[in-house]
Amino acid sequence: MDKSQQICIMGLGYIGLPTAAILANRGFNVHGVDVIPEVVKKTNSGEVHIVEPGLGSFVKSAVFSGKLLAASNPIEADIFMIAVPTPIDDKNIPDLSYVFDSVNMILPFLKNGNLIIIESTSPVGTTDQVKEMIINARPDLDSVHYAYCPERVLPGRTMKELIENDRIVGGDSTEAAEKAKQFYSTFVEGDILITNSKTAEMAKLVENSFRDINIAFANELSIICDKLNINVWELIRLANRHPRVNILRPGSGVGGHCIAIDPWFIVSSAKSDSKIIRMAREINNFKPVWVTNKIASLVSDYKERYHKEPVIACMGIAFKPNIDDLRESPSLQIVDTLLDQERELLVVEPNIEEHEKFELSDYNDAINKADILLFLVAHDEFKELSIPEGKTVLDICGIFE
Ligand SMILES: NC(=O)c1ccc[n+]([C@@H]2O[C@H](COP(=O)([O-])OP(=O)(O)OC[C@H]3O[C@@H](n4cnc5c(N)ncnc54)[C@H](O)[C@@H]3O)[C@@H](O)[C@H]2O)c1
């Protein structure tokens, strides 16, 4: 593919910025657009506004070679890529307003022959909706190609996985899918699999629902085992010795901006048929509530025994081990509930420097000072700790399994 092509990427976040930096390092001219001026400013000075290992050096070389320029507005380009947020609202309905806003922004710059790729996780039919929106606004654009290519990277490994993962490319036509495949093959080393846009949209949602359902099974088991006084970790270890069983690990719920959200996109498209998908969401959403109820009973036992309020150390608030990402974190939700209940808390998160709402404690201090140690996230640092005598431990994430 001709590397002199101009790429315009809408959204310079966890997905857009690494993609922009990789493409620019491969020789494309990349124009990255973001609506947050600080993101644009930082990117143009070769800095990154998110934490992602390896990203800094890619952005620096992309910017200083002149191949990556960030801006607040799009320009004319050959390929437009959309990597803006697709959250859900308070009724679990997908909010596509960022996608539609970004489409409105690129509208005046589109030309026939352009390829528009949506990477934002989207409900089935979004690519068709975007196409319709563009054709309605600009009937002259009768030969634009549309493709949907879901992103599957794992935060923390984005720079590697963007290149190495297999990709699914769905087009509104075979020609569009082929064009998108040609584009991705300039930097993707995994297989690139072609389909239609609806199947590609659904594939992303299904992948995350599969994970959600399996985690829900583990979380439900943890609640049942607690009631039956069975060690769930031992149980799972034993059951997993079956050659065709692989039960995942329970935890404080499901967080992050993918697994906790994407299944709702399926539910919203096929409400009465998405029973197990919806139930998995409900089970995983209930787990932090169950944890706070469990703490309430530990606190009341403690108060009965010692006639004072216990200090609770909340060990970990990220949504999963060894990262700094707090989005949709069930552990953070637990901490918020405990704060609302005016519990005495020490909050520990070794992967972040500070938090706007509460002071963070050092994990060694916290385990010494607290009466109840609540292990919420299995960060590596916690695995090395030896627990002082006399502490009540609630191990939600299997630190001491
Ligand atoms: N982060 C991941 O690991 C991951 C993995 C797979 C899929 N996704 C999906 O990719 C999409 C982007 O996710 P993200 O994590 O990069 O989000 P993000 O919030 O990190 O970044 C999105 C960026 O888009 C910008 N933006 C918003 N509206 C815009 C507009 N109209 N024009 C230009 N920029 C705009 C925001 O300011 C933000 O900087 C989402 O749909 C997400 O579900 C993310």
The ligand as a MOL file (V3000), in Angstrom:
LIG
                    3D

  0  0  0     0  0            999 V3000
M  V30 BEGIN CTAB
M  V30 COUNTS 44 48 0 0 0
M  V30 BEGIN ATOM
M  V30 1 N -8.9090 0.9050 25.4790 0
M  V30 2 C -9.0230 -0.3500 25.0850 0
M  V30 3 O -8.2960 -1.2130 25.5430 0
M  V30 4 C -10.0510 -0.7490 24.0710 0
M  V30 5 C -10.0130 -2.0520 23.5830 0
M  V30 6 C -10.9190 -2.4190 22.6070 0
M  V30 7 C -11.8600 -1.5060 22.1430 0
M  V30 8 N -11.9000 -0.2430 22.6450 0 CHG=1
M  V30 9 C -12.8910 0.6840 22.0980 0
M  V30 10 O -12.2270 1.7010 21.3640 0
M  V30 11 C -12.9470 2.9230 21.4680 0
M  V30 12 C -12.0230 4.0130 21.9940 0
M  V30 13 O -11.6190 3.6100 23.2990 0
M  V30 14 P -10.4170 4.3180 24.0590 0
M  V30 15 O -10.0890 3.4370 25.1940 0
M  V30 16 O -9.3420 4.6990 23.0830 0 CHG=-1
M  V30 17 O -11.1480 5.6430 24.5710 0
M  V30 18 P -10.4670 6.9170 25.2260 0
M  V30 19 O -11.4970 7.5690 26.0330 0
M  V30 20 O -9.1520 6.5510 25.8000 0
M  V30 21 O -10.1400 7.8280 23.9500 0
M  V30 22 C -11.0900 8.3690 23.1080 0
M  V30 23 C -10.6470 9.7630 22.7110 0
M  V30 24 O -11.5930 10.2570 21.7680 0
M  V30 25 C -11.7150 11.6530 22.0000 0
M  V30 26 N -12.9320 12.1170 21.3650 0
M  V30 27 C -14.2030 12.1330 21.8380 0
M  V30 28 N -15.0400 12.6350 20.9180 0
M  V30 29 C -14.3040 12.9470 19.8460 0
M  V30 30 C -14.6010 13.5070 18.5780 0
M  V30 31 N -15.8370 13.8220 18.2260 0
M  V30 32 N -13.5770 13.7040 17.7220 0
M  V30 33 C -12.3220 13.3910 18.0560 0
M  V30 34 N -11.9690 12.8540 19.2500 0
M  V30 35 C -12.9550 12.6350 20.1230 0
M  V30 36 C -11.6870 11.7690 23.5050 0
M  V30 37 O -11.3620 13.0730 23.9050 0
M  V30 38 C -10.6240 10.7400 23.8650 0
M  V30 39 O -9.3350 11.3190 23.9770 0
M  V30 40 C -14.1480 2.6310 22.3760 0
M  V30 41 O -15.2490 2.2930 21.5990 0
M  V30 42 C -13.6770 1.4230 23.1720 0
M  V30 43 O -14.7620 0.6570 23.6310 0
M  V30 44 C -10.9960 0.1540 23.5910 0
M  V30 END ATOM
M  V30 BEGIN BOND
M  V30 1 1 1 2
M  V30 2 2 2 3
M  V30 3 1 2 4
M  V30 4 1 4 5
M  V30 5 2 4 44
M  V30 6 2 5 6
M  V30 7 1 6 7
M  V30 8 2 7 8
M  V30 9 1 8 9
M  V30 10 1 8 44
M  V30 11 1 9 10
M  V30 12 1 9 42
M  V30 13 1 10 11
M  V30 14 1 11 12
M  V30 15 1 11 40
M  V30 16 1 12 13
M  V30 17 1 13 14
M  V30 18 2 14 15
M  V30 19 1 14 16
M  V30 20 1 14 17
M  V30 21 1 17 18
M  V30 22 2 18 19
M  V30 23 1 18 20
M  V30 24 1 18 21
M  V30 25 1 21 22
M  V30 26 1 22 23
M  V30 27 1 23 24
M  V30 28 1 23 38
M  V30 29 1 24 25
M  V30 30 1 25 26
M  V30 31 1 25 36
M  V30 32 1 26 27
M  V30 33 1 26 35
M  V30 34 2 27 28
M  V30 35 1 28 29
M  V30 36 1 29 30
M  V30 37 2 29 35
M  V30 38 1 30 31
M  V30 39 2 30 32
M  V30 40 1 32 33
M  V30 41 2 33 34
M  V30 42 1 34 35
M  V30 43 1 36 37
M  V30 44 1 36 38
M  V30 45 1 38 39
M  V30 46 1 40 41
M  V30 47 1 40 42
M  V30 48 1 42 43
M  V30 END BOND
M  V30 END CTAB
M  END
